[in-house]
């Protein structure tokens, strides 16, 4: 090692040590990263849909029924959704909205209000695989059940009846 001084040898050794240390840190196995808990809700295979009049959830009876559906979903993990009729509150205007729910994989369709209940009376036979529950009027048929809470029923009673109807199906 005639051409190299002691300083070059020390520098070379330090360089090798730095490279080995860097590779050791870079390639050292890292602990598995803990992921936060999943916030997505896992639903059951059933889907329950609510068809409302043009007032949507602003109607007091509809709001009580929706609250019951949310409670039933929390207990059973059924997926719930609602759709409001747009335009005049007539059975004919509600019929396409009903068809979209009944044909759109809803296992149970609840109808609240005169137009949605009228649409169920007209079109429920077209959807024999879908169960319907009309609230506040209507006529029971093969795939149609009727929930008639008394006008003086408290919101908690309506909620409980909706929960029982959804869980019982």
C-alpha positions, 0 to 999 in steps of 0.5 A, a space after each residue: 500500500 505504497 501509494 495510499 496514506 493512512 488517511 485514505 485507508 481510514 476514509 475507505 473503511 469509514 465509507 464501507 461502514 456508512 454504506 453497510 449501516 445505511 443498507 442495514 437500516 434501509 433493508 431491516 424488516 419494519 414492524 407491520 403497520 397497524 391499520 385503523 379499524 374499518 368504518 364501513 358497515 357490512 350489511 345483510 343481503 336484504 334491502 328495505 326501501 321506503 317510498 314517500 310522498 313529495 314531502 319526503 321525510 318532512 312528513 311526520 308519519 314518514 319521519 317516524 317510519 324512517 326512524 323505525 327503518 333506521 332502528 331495524 337496520 341497526 339491529 339486523 344490518 338490513 340496508 335501508 334507503 328511501 325515495 321521494 315522489 317528485 311532482 304531483 302526489 298521485 298514484 300514477 305519478 308515484 308508479 314509476 318510482 315504485 317500479 324503480 324500487 321494486 325492480 331495483 333489488 328491494 326485498 321489501 318496499 314500504 309506502 307512506 302517503 296517499 300517492 305511494 300507497 295508491 301506486 302499490 294498490 295499482 302495481 304490486 301485482 306486477 312485482 310478485 317477488 317483492 313484498 310491500 308494506 303500506 302504512 296508513 291505508 291500503 288493502 292487504 294482498 298476496 304480497 301486500 301487508 298493511 300497517 295501520 297505526 291509530 292516528 293517536 299513536 305515539 312516534 315510538 309506537 309507529 317506530 316499534 311497529 315498523 321495526 317488528 314488521 321489518 324484523 318479522 319478514 
